[in-house]
Amino acid sequence: MTGSFKDLLDRAVGWYDPPQDLFDAAHRRQRRRSRRRRASAGTLAIVVSVLGAVLVWQAFQSSSSSPGFVGDTSWYRVGSVDDLRANRIMYVAEIETFVVAQPGEEPFALSASSPHLGERLLFCRTSGWFFSPAHGEMFDLHGRYELGPADSGMIGRLVRVVDGIIEIDSGSEIAPAPIEDGPADPEPSGPTCVTGTGTLVEDEPGFASLSGDLPAAERFPMETVEGAKAGDTMQSPAFVGAEVRFPAPELIVRLVGVDGSILDERSVSCEGGACPGYVYADLIFSVDAPQRATILFGTVEAGTLVWIHQIPVTLEPAPGVVPGSFVGTWYDEEGNPTYFKDEQGWHLELHVINGAEHCGWQSASFLTLAWPLGSDYRGGGEGDARAYVRDPEGVLEGDFAVPSPDLAASLPDDAEYTGYHRGDWQLWTSPSDVDQVVYLVAGNGAVEQWPRAEQLIACA
C-alpha cells in the first residue's frame, strides 16, 4: 500500500491510532488463534601450558562481564548498559540497590534502605514509586521524596560504565535531596502500593504489585470480557474489552510498564455513547525485553481520576526482538535508546522491525532512520525519515521495487560508524552512497548492505 509520507511512516513504526478496521481484523485473529587435564613433560607440556593460558584468558573475559564484585573492591558489576536500558529498572539483591535507566538519562542507582529508619523499600509497579511497606513513606522513580515520615529523598550510589558494563559502588552514599527539593513527579502513574489500595504482593525481589480488586471497584462495577486477562502475555497491538455497569461519559485505559512508565493510554466511551455498556481499547507499545505490566481502568469522579480495575499482564517484544538480533530498539553512543515513548509521544532516530506475518513479510526487515542522522523525527526535531530494507527472499517484489540486500558485503573506504548499535550490531554509512544503502556490521565482522526503499512500506 502507498499513501502520504507521514501516513506510511506512522503505520511503519506504530505512532498513530490505527483505523478501527485494522484492529477489528487484529481482534478476529487473536480470537482464533564443563578440568583441564594435565599432560607429560616436553613439547606436549608446552602446548598444554599455552592452551591453559588461553583458557584462563577466555574464562577471565567471560567472567569480566558477569554479575558480581570487581576483585576485592566494593564495586559490583551489574550488567550491560543495553540490557539495563531494555529492562528499564533492576533490583540487585546482593547489594540491596535499585538501578534505573530512563530514556535520555544516564543510569543511576538508589539504595533500597529508607532514609527514615533504614527499613526496606520496594518498587510499586502500578505507581512507579518506591515505598516502605513498614511506615508508608514514598519516593518517585528518581528517589525524590513524595509522601510519608521520611525527612529526605532516597540515598544514591555511585555508578560507572566500564566497556559498556554498569558497575555500582555498593559502599558509597550520595546525599539524598532534602524534602524542600521535592516532590518533582507529583502524580503516580497509577494506584500506590499502600494499605487500602488492594492486597500487596512482592511478586519478585524488590518489586510489589497489587492483587485483587481495587477499593473503588465496589462503587464502580465492571468486568473484563474480552482480550487481555490477568496473567496474559501480550504483544503489540493488544486489546481489552469490558462491560461497564455504572454511568460514565468515558473511561481511561492506561498501560503501565515495569518502571511505572505509561506505555499507552486511551480515553474510551461505551459503544453507542456514555456507559453503562461495553468498552474496547486498543493498546500499542514497544518493549525490548519481557516485562511485567498493568492495564488500569479509571473514571473521573468530582474532577479526580479514580482507579477502579487492574489487569496484571506480561509484555513481550515484537517477533524477532531477541538477544543478538538486529530487530528492535537500537542505542546511540551514549547508550540512550533511539526509539521510545514519553509524555511527548514517540521519538525515533533509528528503529528496526520485522515485516508483518499476516502479509507474509516476516522474512523481511525494515530499518527506519531519521534524517539527517541524529534527528528526532517525532520529538520536534527538523528533518525527515528514510527506510532501508532487508528482503532476502524477495517477498516485496510483487508490489514494491526494492533491490535485494547484499548479505556478504564489504565496507567502502569512506565508511563511518554512526555510533548506533544494538548488542554486537553496528550501523555504518558511507557519504558516497548513503542515499542508496546503509551497512549493518555484526560482532564477527560480517557486513550486510541494506538498500534504501523509494518509499516507506507498510502492511495493512
N, C-alpha and C positions, 0 to 999 in steps of 0.2 A: 504494500500500500504506500501511497505517497501523500503528501499534504504540505501545509506550510511548515517552514523550518522549525518553528517553535513547537507546533503540534507534534511533529515527529520526534523532536528531542524529548519533549515531555513524555511521550509514550515509551521512548527507548530507555529512559532512566527512572521512570516512575515518580515524577514530581507532582503530577496533576491529579485531580479527582477524575478517574476514567468514567466514560459514559456508562450508564446503568446497564446497557445491553451487554457490555463486556463482562460485567460482574454477574449478570444473570447466567451467562454461559459458564462462568467460573463456579457459580453456586451449583449448577447442574452437574458439572464434572466432579465436584467434591462430594456431592451426594452419592454418585455411582462408584464411586471409586476406592650362650662357657672357659698346671697352672700351666702355665707354660711348663714344658718338660725340659730338664737339663740334659746336655749331651756330653760325650767324652772330650778329652783334650784334643789339641791340634786345630786343623782348619775348621772342622765342624764346630768346635767351641767358639771360634771367631765368628762364624756365620750366625750361630745362635745368639752370641753376645750382641751382634749388630741388630738381629731381629728383635731381641729383647728390648733394646733401646727404642726401636721403632714402636713396639707395642706400648711401652711405658709412655712414649710421647703421645700416642693416639689416645691412651686412657686419660692422660692429662688434658688433652684437647677436649675430650668428651666431658670430663667432669668439670672443666672450667666454665661450662655454661649451664650446668645442672644446679638446682636449688641447694643452698647450704652456706655455711660460714666460709669466708675467704681466709684460708690459713688459720692463724691464731688470733685474728682480729675480731672486732665487733661488727665488721661489715658482713651483711648477709646478702647473698646472691638470690634474687627473686626469679628472674627470667627475662626474656627478650622484651624490648620496648614494643615490638609489633604485637606480641601475644597480649601484653597488658592493654594496648590500645583496643585490641579486638574484644577483650573481656571487660573493659571499662573500669572495673573495680575488683580487687583481690584482697582476701584476708590471709595473712601469713601467721599461722598459729604459733610457729616456733618462736617468734619474736613479738607476738601479740600486737601486730601492726596492720593497718589497712593501707593499701597502695591504690592510688586513683590516677587515671589518665583520661582527662576530658578532651574532647576535640578542641584543637587550637591552643592547648595549655601544656606546660611542662609537667611531667609526672610528679606527684607529691605523695608524702607518707604521713600518716597520723597514728599516734598511739591509741590502742584500744582501751586504755585506762582513763577513766574520767578524771578531769581536774578537780572534781568535787571532793570525793573521798577515795579515789582510786578504784572505784568499782568498775566492773567490766562493761564495756559498751558494745552494742550490736548495731548493725546497719539495717534499717527498716526498708524493705523492698518497695512498699507502696508509697511511702512519703519521700524517699530519697534522703532521709535524715538519719544521723546517728542518735542513739538514745540509750539511757540507762534503765533497764528493767527494774532495778532496785529503788531508784529515787526519782525517776522521771525526767531528768534533765535531757535536753535535746540540742543537737548541733547540726548545721547544714552540711552539705557534701564537702565543703572546704574546711570544716571543723569550726566554723564561727558559731558563737553562742546564739541560741534561739529562745529556749524556754527552760525553766526549772531552777533548782537551787545552786547550780554551779556559778562561780564568780569570774569565769573566763571561758575562752574557747578551748578547743582540744589541743593537746601537746603534739608538736610536729616532730618529725625525724629527718635527718639529713639524707638526701638522695643523690646518687651519682650514676652516670651511664658510662660503662666501660665496654667498648667494642659492641655496642648495641644491646648490652645486658644491663638491667637495672640492679643496683646494689643499694642497700639501706644500712645506715649506721644504727644498729639496734641500741647502742649505748648513748646516743645523742638525744638531746631535748631542745627543741626550738620553742622559745617562749610563746605561749598562745596569745591570741589577741584578746584584749580586755572586753568586757561587755559593752563598753561605750562604742566599740568599733562594729557592733552588730546590732540587730540581725541584718545580714546583707541579702539573704534569699528569704523574703518574708512569707512566701507561701510554699507549703509542701506540695509534692506532686499528687498526693492522694491521702487517704486516711493514715494518721500516725499510729505507730505500734505502742500504744499505752493502754492502761486499764480503761475499759468502757468502749473500746472500738472493735472488739472481737477477741477471739481466742488467739493468744500469741504462740507461735511455733518457731523454734530455731531449726529451720529445715536443713541447714548446713552450717558448720562452724563460722560464727561471726555474722550470720545473716538471719533476720527474723521476717516472718510473714504473718499475715492474719489468716485465721482459719474459721470457716463458718460464716454465718450471716453477720452483716454489719448492723449496728444498733438501729439505724433508721429503716431497716428492712420491714419492720412490722407496720410502720406508718405508710410506707411506700411499697406495697407488694408488687412483685414482678417475678417472672420465671423465664429463664433462657430455654428456648425451644428448638433452636436450630443453629448449626455452625459450631463455633468454639464451645467446648465444655471443659469443666475443671479437670486438669491433668493432661489436656490435649497437647500435642506437639504441632506447631503450625509453621508454615512457610508463607511468605508474602506472594500474592494477596490472600488475605483471610477474611472471614466474615462471621458475624454473630447476629442471631435473631432472638427477640424476646417478646413475651406477652406482658404488657404493662397494664396493671389493674387499678391505676389511680389517675386522676385528672392532671394533665401537664401539657403545656404547649409543645415542649420538646424535651429530649434527654441529651445529656452529654455522655459520649462513649469515649474513654481515654485508654490508650495502650501505654503502660509504664514499663520501662526496661529495667534491667538488673540493677542499674545505678540510680534509679529514680528518674531517669530522663524520660520525657514524654516523646514517644516514638510516633504516635499518631493520635489525632483527636477529631471527633466528628460530632456535630450537632444534628440530631435526627428527630424527626416527627413520626408519629404513628401513621400507618397507612390511612390515607383519607383525611389527614389533618391532626388535630390535637388528640392526645391519649385520654381514655383507655384505648387499647388496640395493640397492634403488632408493630415493632420497630426492627429495622435491619440496618446494620452498619458494616461498611467495608473498611478493612484495615490494611494499610500499606506500610511496610517497614523494611529496613535494611540492617542486617546483623552479620558479623564476620565470624562469629563463634556461637555455639548453642548457649542460650542463657534463659534464666527464669524471667518471667514477666507476669504482669497482671492486667487483665481487662477490667476497667472500672466503669460502673454506671452511676451517674449522678443526676440530680434535679435541683433546680433553683427554688429555694423556699425563703421568702422575705428578703430577697436580694442576696442570699448566701447559697453557695453551691454545697449541697449535701450529698455525700456518697452513700448509696443505698445497696449496691450489689457489687461483688467482685468475682472474677474467674481467674484462678492461678493457672498459667499455661507455661509452656516452654517454646521459645522461638528457635527456629533452625535457619541457618543460612540458605540462600538460594542454591539450586543444583549447581554443582561444580565448584562451590566455595569450600575447598578443603585445604588442609595444610599442604604446602608445596605447589599448589596450583596458582596460575596467574589470574584466576577468576575471583572477583570480589574487590573489596576496598584496598587501594594502594596507599602508600605513605610518602610524604616528602622527605627531604634530607634531615629535617628536624624530628621526624617521627610522627608528624601530625597526619591524620587521615585526609585523603584527598576527596572523600565523598562522605558527607554526614548531614544530619539534620539537627537544627537547634530552633530557638524561638523565632528566628527569622525565616525558617524554611530550609529547603535542601540547598547544600553547597556542593559544587563539583569543580575539581581541577582535572581529575582523571578517575575513570571507573571502568571496570571490565565485567561483562556479564556473558552468560551463555544464551544462545537463542532459545526461543520458547519451544517446548516439546510438542504442544498441540499444533504447531505449524510445521513440525518435522525439522526444525532448525537447531536441535540440541547439539549437533556436531560442530556448529559454527559459534564463534565468539566475537563479541563486539567491544571495541575499545573507544570510549567517548573521551575526548581530550579538549579541555578548554583552550581557546586560542586567542591571543598569543599565550605561550607557556607561562604558567603561574597565575593566570586569570582565575577569578572566582565567578564562574558563569552565572550562577543563580544568586550569589550574595551581593549583587550590586556592582561587581567589577565590570569594566568595559570589555568588550571582546565578543568572540563567537565560540563555536564548538565544532569539532571535527569528528568524524567516525572512521576508524580503521578496522578492517575485518579479517578474521582468520576463518576461511571456509575451505578446509582441505578436501571435503567430499563434494563440493560444488552444489550444495543444496539451494543456493540462492540464484543459480544460473538461469532458471526459468523466468524470473521476474526482474532481476537486478543484474546489471553489468558490473560484477565485482571480480577483479583479477584474482587468480589463485595465489595463496601465500607461498613464500619460499621458506620451508622449514629447515633448510640446511644452508643458510645464508652466511655471508661474511660482512663484517662492519666496514664501511668505507673509511678512507684515510682521514676524513674530516669529521667522523662521527664523534658525538659528545654525549656524555652521561647526563641525563636530566636531573638526577637526584631522586627521581621517583622509583620506588621499589615495593615489592610485595614478597616477603621471605627472601629467597635467593634470586628472584627475578628482578631485573632492572630494565628501565625504559631508556633507550638511546635514540637520538635523532641526528640527522646529517643536514646541515644547512643547504647542501646541494640537492637533496631530494625529499625534504620533509613534507613538501606539498603532495608527494606521491606515496611515501611509505614511512613507517616507523620500524624500529628494531627492538625486539624483546630478547634480552640476554639471560640465559639460565645460569645457575650456580656452577654447572660443569663446563661453562664456556660455550655451549651451543647457542646459536643465533637464529632467531626467526625474523623474517621480514613480513610485516603485515601491510597490505596495500590499503590506500585510502578509498573510501566509497564516495561516489559523486554526491550522494545524499544520505541522510540518516535513514536507517531501515528499521521498521517496526512491524510487529506481527500482531494482528488483532484477533 
